[in-house]
Amino acid sequence: MSRISVRGFAVASATAVTTVGAVVGVAAGGTPAADDNNFEAAAADTTLLADIPAGQQAQVQTASLTQQADAQASAADASAKKSAEESARIQAAKDAKSKKQAAEDRIEAERKAAAEKKKEKDEAERASRSSVRDASSFSAQGSYSVADVQAMARQMVPADQFQCFSNIVNHESTWNYRATNPSSGAYGLMQALPGSKMSSAGADWQTNPATQIKWGLSYMDGRYGSPCGAWSFWQANNWY
């Protein structure tokens, strides 16, 4: 049986591995391996093993090349996995940043919308108040019908508060500006107790519904913030 020296096998193997390494290196973006002379020199420096039978040389060489290829493939897989994980991490960070920015933009948009809505509401209320008439702008009459009193109230009470104001007056006096409670002495549209409280709005509080309306608005605004605030309290307590 013919034999081949380990040195000869090392040279042959190195040559074959050089070919494989060149292919792998080029695919991976590397540089080709050194020439055969370098491998031969390296093989000369290795410890000599027992001679390998010629019949087993091809198997040993194939196993060596396979092992080299597997190692290269494992390294490539590890590199690709690491690259994919890094790309996923970067993308996740970008997505988180985008979501945070979107949430901040939404909150800011909602804040601006709320501020704009409040501004519009305030302007509407100011416009409503500026359009109301003062009690002194009505000419005095000897008597007033319910329709007269309601018409005066509509001109004096802000439009967005009129229904609440009307609900209270309707429950307290049914729009009778001379209504008197025989038990308590409460008087007028709002059933002020005592009725003389309304003198702060005008000396004619007993006979002028406009004066009573003026006093009633001042009382509701001062104590409850608005006629609607007063009406909410009235609903819960049956008085205000």
C-alpha positions as CSV (number, residue, x, y, z in Angstrom):
1,M,0.0,0.0,0.0
2,S,1.5,3.3,-1.0
3,R,1.8,6.0,1.6
4,I,1.9,9.8,1.6
5,S,3.8,11.9,4.1
6,V,1.9,14.2,6.5
7,R,3.8,17.1,5.0
8,G,2.6,16.2,1.5
9,F,-1.0,16.0,2.8
10,A,-0.6,19.3,4.6
11,V,0.5,20.9,1.3
12,A,-2.4,19.3,-0.6
13,S,-4.9,20.2,2.1
14,A,-3.6,23.7,2.4
15,T,-3.9,24.1,-1.4
16,A,-7.5,22.9,-1.3
17,V,-8.3,24.9,1.8
18,T,-6.8,27.9,0.1
19,T,-9.3,27.5,-2.7
20,V,-12.2,27.1,-0.3
21,G,-10.9,30.0,1.8
22,A,-10.6,32.2,-1.2
23,V,-14.2,31.5,-2.2
24,V,-15.5,32.1,1.3
25,G,-13.2,35.2,1.8
26,V,-14.4,36.8,-1.5
27,A,-18.1,36.1,-0.6
28,A,-17.5,37.6,2.8
29,G,-15.8,40.7,1.4
30,G,-12.3,39.6,2.6
31,T,-9.0,39.1,0.7
32,P,-7.8,35.9,-0.8
33,A,-5.6,33.7,1.2
34,A,-1.8,33.5,0.8
35,D,-0.2,31.4,-1.9
36,D,0.8,27.7,-1.8
37,N,4.3,28.5,-0.8
38,N,3.2,30.1,2.5
39,F,1.0,27.1,3.3
40,E,3.8,24.7,2.4
41,A,6.1,26.6,4.7
42,A,3.5,26.5,7.5
43,A,3.0,22.7,6.9
44,A,6.7,22.2,7.2
45,D,6.7,23.7,10.7
46,T,3.9,21.4,11.9
47,T,4.5,18.2,14.0
48,L,4.6,15.2,11.7
49,L,2.0,12.5,12.4
50,A,2.0,8.9,11.4
51,D,1.8,8.4,7.7
52,I,-1.8,8.3,6.4
53,P,-2.7,5.4,4.1
54,A,-3.3,6.5,0.5
55,G,-6.7,5.0,0.6
56,Q,-7.8,7.2,3.5
57,Q,-6.2,10.4,2.2
58,A,-9.2,11.6,0.3
59,Q,-11.5,10.9,3.2
60,V,-9.3,12.8,5.7
61,Q,-8.9,15.7,3.2
62,T,-12.7,15.8,2.6
63,A,-13.4,15.8,6.4
64,S,-10.9,18.6,6.9
65,L,-12.4,20.7,4.2
66,T,-15.9,20.0,5.5
67,Q,-14.9,21.1,9.0
68,Q,-13.4,24.3,7.6
69,A,-16.6,25.0,5.6
70,D,-18.8,24.3,8.6
71,A,-16.7,26.7,10.7
72,Q,-17.0,29.4,8.1
73,A,-20.7,28.8,7.8
74,S,-21.2,29.0,11.6
75,A,-19.2,32.2,11.7
76,A,-21.3,33.7,8.9
77,D,-24.5,32.6,10.6
78,A,-23.4,34.2,13.9
79,S,-22.4,37.4,12.2
80,A,-25.8,37.5,10.3
81,K,-27.7,36.8,13.5
82,K,-25.8,39.6,15.3
83,S,-26.4,42.0,12.5
84,A,-30.1,41.1,12.4
85,E,-30.4,41.6,16.2
86,E,-28.7,44.9,16.0
87,S,-31.0,46.0,13.1
88,A,-34.0,44.9,15.1
89,R,-32.8,46.9,18.2
90,I,-32.2,50.0,16.1
91,Q,-35.7,49.7,14.5
92,A,-37.3,49.1,17.9
93,A,-35.7,52.3,19.2
94,K,-36.9,54.2,16.1
95,D,-40.4,52.8,16.5
96,A,-40.5,53.8,20.2
97,K,-39.2,57.3,19.4
98,S,-41.9,57.6,16.7
99,K,-44.7,56.5,19.0
100,K,-43.5,58.8,21.8
101,Q,-43.4,61.7,19.3
102,A,-46.9,60.8,18.0
103,A,-48.3,60.7,21.5
104,E,-46.7,64.1,22.4
105,D,-48.1,65.6,19.1
106,R,-51.6,64.2,19.9
107,I,-51.5,65.6,23.4
108,E,-50.4,69.0,22.1
109,A,-53.1,69.0,19.5
110,E,-55.8,68.1,22.1
111,R,-54.4,70.9,24.3
112,K,-54.6,73.4,21.5
113,A,-58.1,72.3,20.5
114,A,-59.3,72.6,24.2
115,A,-57.7,76.0,24.5
116,E,-59.3,77.2,21.2
117,K,-62.7,75.8,22.3
118,K,-62.5,77.6,25.6
119,K,-61.5,80.8,23.9
120,E,-64.5,80.6,21.6
121,K,-66.8,79.9,24.5
122,D,-65.4,82.9,26.5
123,E,-65.8,85.1,23.5
124,A,-69.4,83.9,23.0
125,E,-70.1,84.6,26.7
126,R,-68.6,88.0,26.5
127,A,-70.6,88.8,23.3
128,S,-73.7,87.5,25.0
129,R,-73.1,89.7,28.1
130,S,-72.3,92.7,26.1
131,S,-75.6,92.5,24.3
132,V,-77.8,92.4,27.4
133,R,-79.6,95.5,28.6
134,D,-79.2,97.2,32.0
135,A,-82.2,97.6,34.3
136,S,-82.0,101.3,34.0
137,S,-82.6,101.1,30.2
138,F,-86.2,100.1,30.6
139,S,-88.9,102.7,31.0
140,A,-90.9,102.4,34.2
141,Q,-94.5,101.2,33.8
142,G,-97.5,101.1,36.2
143,S,-97.7,97.3,35.8
144,Y,-96.1,94.4,33.9
145,S,-97.6,91.2,32.5
146,V,-95.8,87.9,32.7
147,A,-94.9,88.3,29.0
148,D,-93.5,91.8,29.7
149,V,-91.3,90.5,32.6
150,Q,-90.1,87.5,30.6
151,A,-89.2,89.8,27.6
152,M,-87.2,92.0,30.0
153,A,-85.4,89.0,31.4
154,R,-84.4,87.8,27.9
155,Q,-82.8,91.1,27.3
156,M,-81.0,91.2,30.6
157,V,-79.9,87.6,31.1
158,P,-77.1,86.2,29.0
159,A,-78.6,83.9,26.3
160,D,-76.8,80.8,27.5
161,Q,-78.1,81.3,31.1
162,F,-81.6,82.3,30.4
163,Q,-83.2,78.9,30.7
164,C,-81.6,78.2,34.0
165,F,-82.7,81.7,35.3
166,S,-86.2,81.1,33.9
167,N,-86.5,77.7,35.7
168,I,-85.7,79.2,39.1
169,V,-88.1,82.2,38.6
170,N,-90.8,79.9,37.4
171,H,-90.5,77.7,40.5
172,E,-90.1,80.6,42.9
173,S,-92.8,83.0,41.7
174,T,-94.2,81.9,38.3
175,W,-92.9,85.2,37.0
176,N,-95.0,87.3,39.4
177,Y,-92.9,90.3,40.3
178,R,-95.2,91.1,43.2
179,A,-95.4,87.5,44.6
180,T,-95.3,87.4,48.4
181,N,-94.8,84.4,50.7
182,P,-97.4,84.8,53.5
183,S,-95.3,82.7,55.9
184,S,-91.8,84.0,55.4
185,G,-92.3,87.3,53.7
186,A,-90.1,86.4,50.7
187,Y,-90.8,88.8,47.9
188,G,-90.6,89.2,44.1
189,L,-89.5,87.1,41.2
190,M,-86.7,85.5,43.0
191,Q,-88.5,85.4,46.4
192,A,-85.7,87.4,48.1
193,L,-85.8,87.1,51.9
194,P,-86.2,89.6,53.1
195,G,-87.4,91.4,50.0
196,S,-85.6,94.6,51.0
197,K,-82.3,92.9,50.0
198,M,-83.1,93.9,46.5
199,S,-82.8,97.6,47.4
200,S,-79.1,97.2,46.6
201,A,-80.1,97.0,42.9
202,G,-82.6,99.9,43.0
203,A,-85.0,101.8,45.3
204,D,-87.9,100.6,43.1
205,W,-87.3,96.9,43.8
206,Q,-91.0,96.4,44.9
207,T,-92.5,97.7,41.6
208,N,-89.9,97.3,38.9
209,P,-89.2,93.7,37.7
210,A,-86.1,94.9,35.9
211,T,-84.6,95.9,39.3
212,Q,-85.5,92.5,40.7
213,I,-83.9,90.7,37.7
214,K,-80.8,92.8,38.1
215,W,-80.6,91.8,41.8
216,G,-81.3,88.1,41.0
217,L,-78.5,87.9,38.4
218,S,-76.1,89.5,40.8
219,Y,-77.1,87.1,43.6
220,M,-76.8,84.0,41.4
221,D,-73.5,85.0,39.9
222,G,-72.0,86.0,43.2
223,R,-73.1,82.9,45.1
224,Y,-73.2,80.1,42.5
225,G,-71.1,81.5,39.6
226,S,-74.1,81.8,37.2
227,P,-77.8,81.2,37.0
228,C,-77.1,77.7,35.8
229,G,-74.9,77.1,38.8
230,A,-77.8,78.3,41.0
231,W,-80.2,76.0,39.1
232,S,-78.0,73.0,39.7
233,F,-78.1,73.8,43.4
234,W,-81.8,74.3,43.4
235,Q,-82.4,71.0,41.8
236,A,-80.5,69.2,44.5
237,N,-82.0,71.2,47.4
238,N,-85.3,72.8,46.2
239,W,-83.9,76.2,47.3
240,Y,-81.0,78.4,46.3
